[in-house]
Amino acid sequence: MASRLLEDTLYTRWYRLTYIILVLYNFFRLRKGIR
C-alpha cells in the first residue's frame, strides 16, 4: 500500500513537471514569435 502511494506521488509529480515545462516552452515560443 505504501509503495503504491509513493508511485502515485512520483507519477503526479512528473506529470505536473512535464506540464509546467510544456506551458513555459509554449509561452516563450509565443512571446518570441510576437516580437
Phi, psi and omega per residue, in radians:
M1 nan -0.781 -3.115
A2 -1.127 -0.749 -3.132
S3 -1.105 -0.638 3.134
R4 -1.112 -0.743 3.134
L5 -1.110 -0.712 3.140
L6 -1.109 -0.742 3.122
E7 -1.061 -0.773 3.136
D8 -1.073 -0.708 -3.134
T9 -1.132 -0.784 3.138
L10 -1.094 -0.764 -3.140
Y11 -1.062 -0.782 -3.141
T12 -1.111 -0.709 -3.120
R13 -1.116 -0.812 3.141
W14 -1.123 -0.695 -3.141
Y15 -1.081 -0.771 -3.134
R16 -1.157 -0.726 -3.126
L17 -1.088 -0.794 3.132
T18 -1.087 -0.701 -3.137
Y19 -1.101 -0.776 -3.140
I20 -1.108 -0.737 -3.138
I21 -1.089 -0.759 3.136
L22 -1.098 -0.734 -3.141
V23 -1.110 -0.801 -3.141
L24 -1.100 -0.742 -3.139
Y25 -1.052 -0.823 3.133
N26 -1.131 -0.670 -3.130
F27 -1.092 -0.832 -3.131
F28 -1.167 -0.643 3.133
R29 -1.132 -0.716 3.130
L30 -1.153 -0.750 -3.119
R31 -1.109 -0.702 3.136
K32 -1.189 -0.620 -3.138
G33 -1.206 -0.617 -3.133
I34 -1.187 -0.673 -3.110
R35 -1.086 nan nan
